[in-house]
């Protein structure tokens, strides 16, 4: 039981929204988003929801983490759209994008990202990935180097390594039913666990995550999360980090409760961050004090400043 509770704290706490009061929704499509949502139809009938804000010579493509979706980036889009074109997406299975029995593998999502870049005729972009989105960004940069100019990895998954036994434990413990049965109190504690000190303006994350439980496509959301957990452990990137050729900005919160997994790999976030950053040839690492896993929201101004400085060099 302790293992299940711990894993739920680790893996189910990043869903975001923008509602201030609980309002029943019929589908994820009914969730309120901060910007106009557009849709891109990709191969296989997969429809990807995205927002496209700002203008500039450089395009930033934001990729959310496990259990999350594009409103997670609203503070970063707002702070950067005056100088850059900012596109944030819902990965298939999440938010307002298509739902289905997708593999959830990191390679599947990297193919989606690459196809979207082609579909929108973006050329070469800066990928900005948080947590699982960071791991997807790494794989995309390696597989499609001509489409990725720079990388911004925010508390990325993939720097921490797991044994064969640990990977199997993830597969066995993380189930759709576990996601489905997460209580309101667990949702609240899970979200708070993502922050060093959860800001008031982040509490919309809780209300949206609770609202999701009543949506008719909630079952599909519950399905995709364990698929993605399996995808993360089945598509490790640590050994391939030295092959990244793009300039890379890495940002971690020093007080990240999720990386490393405190149950499986007790240790300090800084240790994991430095080990990963040292393997990337052209990487710059920043560790932000008094900051948790949701770095880009908890310290949005600092993150936006670091990104702008990185993008101008």
C-alpha positions as CSV (number, residue, x, y, z in Angstrom):
1,X,0.0,0.0,0.0
2,X,2.9,2.3,0.8
3,X,4.3,1.8,-2.6
4,X,1.1,2.5,-4.4
5,X,0.5,5.7,-2.4
6,X,4.1,6.8,-3.1
7,X,3.8,6.2,-6.8
8,X,0.5,8.1,-7.0
9,X,2.3,11.0,-5.4
10,X,5.1,10.8,-7.9
11,X,3.2,10.2,-11.1
12,X,-0.3,11.6,-11.0
13,X,0.3,15.2,-9.9
14,X,0.9,17.4,-12.9
15,X,-2.6,18.0,-14.5
16,X,-3.4,21.6,-15.0
17,X,-6.4,23.8,-15.8
18,X,-7.7,27.3,-15.5
19,X,-11.0,27.1,-13.6
20,X,-11.4,28.7,-10.2
21,X,-14.6,26.9,-9.3
22,X,-15.6,23.3,-9.7
23,X,-17.8,23.0,-12.8
24,X,-19.1,19.8,-14.3
25,X,-17.6,19.0,-17.7
26,X,-18.8,16.4,-20.2
27,X,-15.5,16.1,-22.1
28,X,-12.0,17.4,-21.8
29,X,-12.9,19.6,-24.7
30,X,-15.0,21.7,-22.2
31,X,-12.0,22.7,-20.1
32,X,-11.2,26.4,-20.2
33,X,-7.9,27.3,-21.8
34,X,-6.1,30.6,-21.6
35,X,-5.7,31.0,-25.3
36,X,-7.6,30.2,-28.5
37,X,-7.2,26.5,-29.3
38,X,-6.4,25.3,-32.8
39,X,-6.3,21.7,-34.1
40,X,-3.9,19.9,-36.4
41,X,-4.9,16.7,-38.1
42,X,-2.0,14.2,-38.3
43,X,-1.6,10.8,-39.8
44,X,-3.7,8.0,-38.4
45,X,-6.5,10.5,-37.7
46,X,-4.8,11.9,-34.6
47,X,-5.8,15.5,-33.9
48,X,-3.4,17.6,-31.9
49,X,-4.7,20.6,-30.0
50,X,-2.4,23.6,-29.7
51,X,-2.2,27.2,-29.0
52,X,-0.1,29.6,-31.1
53,X,0.8,32.9,-29.5
54,X,3.3,35.7,-30.3
55,X,5.6,36.4,-33.2
56,X,9.3,36.3,-33.6
57,X,12.2,34.8,-35.6
58,X,12.4,31.9,-33.2
59,X,9.6,29.4,-32.5
60,X,9.3,27.7,-29.1
61,X,7.4,24.4,-29.0
62,X,6.3,23.6,-25.4
63,X,5.7,19.9,-24.5
64,X,4.0,19.2,-21.2
65,X,4.7,16.3,-18.7
66,X,2.8,13.3,-17.5
67,X,-0.8,13.9,-16.6
68,X,-0.6,17.5,-17.7
69,X,-1.5,19.6,-20.7
70,X,-0.8,22.9,-22.4
71,X,-2.2,25.3,-19.8
72,X,0.8,24.3,-17.7
73,X,2.8,26.8,-19.8
74,X,0.5,29.8,-19.6
75,X,3.0,31.9,-17.5
76,X,5.8,31.1,-19.8
77,X,3.9,31.9,-23.0
78,X,2.7,35.2,-21.4
79,X,6.2,36.1,-20.5
80,X,7.9,35.2,-23.8
81,X,5.3,35.8,-26.6
82,X,6.4,39.4,-27.1
83,X,9.7,38.2,-28.5
84,X,9.1,34.7,-29.7
85,X,6.4,32.6,-31.4
86,X,5.1,30.3,-28.6
87,X,3.3,27.1,-29.5
88,X,2.1,24.7,-26.7
89,X,0.5,21.4,-27.5
90,X,-1.7,18.7,-25.8
91,X,0.0,15.4,-26.4
92,X,-2.4,12.7,-27.8
93,X,-4.4,11.2,-24.9
94,X,-4.3,14.5,-23.0
95,X,-6.2,17.7,-22.8
96,X,-8.2,18.6,-26.0
97,X,-6.2,16.3,-28.3
98,X,-7.4,13.0,-29.6
99,X,-8.0,10.2,-27.2
100,X,-7.3,6.5,-28.0
101,X,-5.4,3.4,-27.2
102,X,-2.0,4.9,-28.1
103,X,1.2,3.2,-27.2
104,X,2.4,6.0,-24.9
105,X,6.0,5.4,-25.9
106,X,8.4,8.3,-26.0
107,X,9.2,7.4,-29.6
108,X,5.5,7.6,-30.5
109,X,5.3,11.1,-29.1
110,X,8.5,12.2,-30.7
111,X,7.0,11.2,-34.1
112,X,3.9,13.2,-33.3
113,X,6.1,16.3,-32.5
114,X,8.2,15.9,-35.6
115,X,5.0,15.5,-37.8
116,X,3.4,18.5,-36.2
117,X,6.5,20.6,-36.9
118,X,6.2,19.6,-40.6
119,X,2.4,20.1,-40.6
120,X,2.7,23.7,-39.3
121,X,5.8,24.4,-41.5
122,X,7.8,25.5,-38.5
123,X,11.2,24.6,-39.8
124,X,13.6,24.2,-36.9
125,X,12.3,25.0,-33.5
126,X,13.4,25.2,-29.8
127,X,11.8,22.4,-28.0
128,X,10.8,23.2,-24.4
129,X,9.9,20.1,-22.4
130,X,8.9,19.6,-18.8
131,X,9.4,16.3,-17.0
132,X,8.1,13.6,-19.4
133,X,8.0,16.3,-22.1
134,X,11.8,16.7,-21.5
135,X,12.4,13.1,-22.3
136,X,10.2,13.4,-25.4
137,X,12.2,16.5,-26.4
138,X,15.5,14.6,-26.0
139,X,14.4,11.7,-28.2
140,X,13.0,14.1,-30.8
141,X,16.2,16.1,-30.9
142,X,18.2,12.9,-31.5
143,X,15.9,11.4,-34.0
144,X,15.1,14.6,-36.0
145,X,18.1,16.9,-35.5
146,X,17.2,19.1,-38.5
147,X,13.9,20.0,-36.8
148,X,15.4,21.0,-33.5
149,X,17.6,24.0,-33.2
150,X,17.9,24.2,-29.4
151,X,16.6,22.3,-26.3
152,X,15.2,23.6,-23.1
153,X,14.8,20.8,-20.5
154,X,12.9,21.7,-17.4
155,X,13.1,19.1,-14.6
156,X,13.4,16.5,-17.4
157,X,12.6,12.8,-17.0
158,X,15.4,10.6,-18.3
159,X,18.4,11.8,-16.3
160,X,17.5,9.3,-13.5
161,X,18.1,5.7,-14.3
162,X,16.3,2.6,-13.1
163,X,17.2,-1.1,-12.8
164,X,15.4,-3.8,-14.6
165,X,13.5,-4.7,-11.4
166,X,12.6,-1.1,-10.8
167,X,11.2,-0.8,-14.3
168,X,9.1,-3.9,-13.8
169,X,7.8,-2.4,-10.5
170,X,6.6,0.7,-12.3
171,X,4.8,-1.5,-14.9
172,X,3.0,-3.6,-12.3
173,X,2.0,-0.9,-9.8
174,X,0.9,1.9,-12.2
175,X,-2.5,1.1,-13.5
176,X,-5.5,2.9,-15.1
177,X,-7.5,1.9,-12.1
178,X,-5.1,3.6,-9.7
179,X,-5.5,6.9,-11.7
180,X,-9.3,6.5,-11.8
181,X,-9.6,6.0,-8.0
182,X,-7.4,8.9,-7.0
183,X,-9.5,10.8,-4.3
184,X,-10.0,14.5,-4.1
185,X,-7.7,14.7,-1.1
186,X,-5.0,12.8,-2.9
187,X,-5.4,15.1,-5.9
188,X,-4.8,18.1,-3.6
189,X,-1.8,16.6,-2.0
190,X,-0.4,15.3,-5.3
191,X,-0.5,18.7,-6.8
192,X,1.0,20.4,-3.8
193,X,3.9,17.8,-3.9
194,X,5.0,19.3,-7.3
195,X,5.9,22.6,-5.6
196,X,8.3,23.8,-2.9
197,X,5.4,26.1,-1.8
198,X,2.3,25.9,-3.9
199,X,1.3,29.4,-5.1
200,X,-2.3,30.5,-4.9
201,X,-2.5,31.0,-8.6
202,X,-1.6,27.3,-9.2
203,X,-4.7,26.1,-7.4
204,X,-6.6,26.0,-10.7
205,X,-4.7,22.8,-11.3
206,X,-6.6,21.1,-8.5
207,X,-10.0,22.2,-9.7
208,X,-9.4,21.1,-13.3
209,X,-8.0,17.7,-12.2
210,X,-11.1,17.2,-10.1
211,X,-13.4,18.3,-12.9
212,X,-11.7,15.8,-15.2
213,X,-13.1,12.9,-13.2
214,X,-16.6,13.5,-14.4
215,X,-15.8,13.7,-18.1
216,X,-16.8,11.0,-20.5
217,X,-13.3,10.7,-21.9
218,X,-11.7,10.4,-18.4
219,X,-11.3,6.7,-18.9
220,X,-9.1,7.4,-21.9
221,X,-7.0,9.8,-19.7
222,X,-6.7,7.0,-17.1
223,X,-5.6,4.6,-19.8
224,X,-2.8,6.8,-21.3
225,X,-1.0,7.6,-18.0
226,X,0.2,4.1,-17.3
227,X,1.1,3.7,-21.0
228,X,3.3,6.8,-20.7
229,X,4.9,5.5,-17.5
230,X,5.8,2.3,-19.3
231,X,7.0,4.4,-22.3
232,X,9.3,6.4,-20.1
233,X,11.0,3.3,-18.6
234,X,11.1,1.5,-21.9
235,X,12.7,4.4,-23.8
236,X,15.6,5.4,-21.6
237,X,17.8,8.3,-22.8
238,X,20.6,8.5,-20.3
239,X,23.2,6.6,-22.4
240,X,22.4,8.7,-25.5
241,X,22.8,12.2,-23.8
242,X,26.3,12.6,-25.2
243,X,24.9,12.4,-28.7
244,X,22.8,15.5,-28.3
245,X,24.3,18.2,-30.6
246,X,21.9,21.1,-29.9
247,X,22.7,23.8,-27.4
248,X,20.8,22.8,-24.3
249,X,19.5,24.7,-21.3
250,X,18.6,22.6,-18.3
251,X,16.6,23.9,-15.3
252,X,15.8,22.1,-12.1
253,X,14.4,23.1,-8.8
254,X,16.7,22.2,-5.9
255,X,13.7,21.0,-3.9
256,X,12.1,18.7,-6.6
257,X,10.2,16.0,-4.8
258,X,9.8,13.8,-7.8
259,X,13.4,13.6,-9.2
260,X,14.9,11.4,-8.1
261,X,12.2,9.0,-7.0
262,X,12.7,9.2,-3.2
263,X,11.4,5.6,-2.7
264,X,13.5,3.9,-5.3
265,X,16.6,6.1,-5.5
266,X,17.0,8.2,-2.4
267,X,19.3,11.2,-3.1
268,X,19.4,14.8,-4.1
269,X,18.0,16.4,-7.2
270,X,21.2,18.3,-7.8
271,X,23.2,15.1,-8.1
272,X,20.9,13.7,-10.8
273,X,20.8,17.1,-12.6
274,X,24.6,17.5,-12.7
275,X,25.2,13.9,-13.8
276,X,22.8,14.3,-16.7
277,X,24.0,17.8,-17.7
278,X,27.6,16.7,-17.7
279,X,26.8,14.1,-20.4
280,X,25.4,16.7,-22.8
281,X,28.3,18.3,-24.8
282,X,26.8,21.9,-25.0
283,X,24.6,22.1,-21.9
284,X,24.1,24.8,-19.3
285,X,22.5,23.8,-16.0
286,X,20.7,26.1,-13.5
287,X,19.4,24.9,-10.1
288,X,16.8,27.2,-8.6
289,X,16.6,27.3,-4.8
290,X,13.4,26.8,-2.9
291,X,11.7,25.4,-6.0
292,X,10.0,22.1,-6.7
293,X,9.3,20.0,-9.8
294,X,6.9,22.5,-11.4
295,X,9.8,24.9,-12.0
296,X,8.3,26.8,-14.9
297,X,5.2,27.7,-12.9
298,X,6.6,28.2,-9.5
299,X,9.5,30.4,-10.7
300,X,8.1,31.6,-14.0
301,X,9.9,34.9,-14.1
302,X,13.3,33.3,-13.5
303,X,12.7,30.6,-16.0
304,X,11.5,33.0,-18.6
305,X,14.6,35.1,-18.0
306,X,17.0,32.2,-18.3
307,X,15.3,31.1,-21.5
308,X,15.4,34.5,-23.1
309,X,19.1,34.8,-22.3
310,X,19.8,31.3,-23.7
311,X,17.8,32.0,-26.9
312,X,19.7,35.2,-27.6
313,X,23.1,33.5,-27.7
